[in-house]
Amino acid sequence: MSLRIVIAEDSAIFAEVLLDVLRAEPGIEIVAMTDNGVDVVNLCEEHRPDLVLMDIHMPRQDGLAATEAIMARCPTPILVVTADPHRGGVDLSFKALSAGALDLMPKPQCLPFPEGEREALLRKIRLLSQIPVVRHVRGRKRQGIERPRLTPQTTPRNAADRPVAVVGVVASTGGPRALAGIVGQLPADFPAAITVVQHITHGFSTHLAHWLDNHSPLTVVEAREGMALKRGHLYIAPTERHMMLEPDLKLSVVEGPPVGGHCPSGDRLLTSLARHAAPRAIGVILSGMGDDGTVGLTAMHHTGCPTLAQDETSSVVYGMPRSAIAHGVIDRVVDIDQLADALIREVEKLQQRERA
């Protein structure tokens, strides 16, 4: 059976380029096209496609509002195609991920598609079209959950102090939404440092850091070589760079071949935490396809570090958490709405051991 795709793109030139690329690919069928965000919602309800390719800036209704409507009325895998990530629209694009879109792709800087970018687009289309999605209503609030509180005397005011623990997080498809849910619930005086490997299209890691920083009490930055970890800070690994922890609690950010197909590699980050921060490190695996992070979490588990995994219900793709759980190296499986609380509790346990 063919993959059935709806395209929403207000640039006639780029829409024609997309048509040329997709029509030449066996097994892909374009079932409808539109140039605005109102019609794409109706087209999804009418055709029930396998995937929507959608621009973020469109007339009548932008891609964010269209994503919200599609995920509420007729849940469909959505790939947001946005302008060059160094121009406008990035904040809207990340908001669309929070609203239920699966991934981002930048428009190429030159047309027609360079061969490498054409192949990357086709791979992403085939991958995302196979992911089951569920109804996603924005603004769902947690109810009846009592937030844990860090002990006041162990919560420093100076965010530059040495962290009491290092959290290592690995995420892929569905990760930006999960990360936003976690960091938005952590306090500004969170006494640990958080390091994150998020598999994301080249050019978007800087903007992911900016977006999370604008929506979190924490300070979120893209990691650079030699950065010293600080409390209340979150560090995003740059795309196409591996990020590891050094013995002096500074970050090493280096080029290198992919590990298990990934650069940055979650396994390299978590293994370095097991080596240099155990047992004062916490491992977390979030939504994503494949098994990146399992090797690193195994190392952390064996060195006495607590390990957490996002649960299946709240994951967009359960491959990475499932792999780690199947290897028996996860201590707790947690709904994404409770992961921030779980981290606070784990850090409090480490502080209590320090005081004992």
Number of C-alpha atoms within 10 A of each C-alpha: 6 10 17 18 25 23 23 28 27 19 13 10 12 16 18 13 15 18 15 13 16 19 13 10 10 9 12 17 19 17 15 17 20 17 20 23 26 19 16 27 21 16 20 22 15 11 13 17 22 22 23 31 21 31 29 29 23 20 13 11 16 18 29 27 17 25 32 23 23 27 22 17 16 19 22 26 27 27 25 26 23 23 19 16 21 12 8 13 17 22 17 18 25 24 21 26 25 23 23 29 31 24 24 26 25 20 17 16 10 7 10 16 18 11 9 8 15 16 13 12 20 14 11 15 23 15 11 20 21 12 17 12 20 15 15 20 14 13 7 7 7 9 6 6 9 8 13 13 12 18 10 8 6 14 16 15 12 12 20 14 14 15 21 19 24 26 24 30 25 31 26 24 27 25 27 26 23 24 23 20 20 18 22 17 19 18 16 18 19 23 29 26 24 26 29 24 33 28 26 22 15 14 16 21 23 18 17 24 21 17 20 25 19 14 15 18 18 24 21 23 22 18 24 18 12 14 14 17 25 24 26 24 23 26 23 22 30 28 23 22 21 24 30 26 27 16 11 11 19 16 22 19 20 16 13 12 13 13 14 12 10 18 24 29 28 33 25 20 27 34 23 21 31 26 16 17 23 20 19 22 28 28 31 24 31 33 29 23 20 17 18 28 29 27 19 24 35 22 22 28 21 13 17 14 22 24 24 25 28 25 20 18 12 16 23 25 24 22 20 26 30 23 20 23 19 11 12 12 22 24 14 16 18 19 17 23 17 16 25 22 20 19 23 20 16 20 24 20 13 16 19 12 9 9 8 6
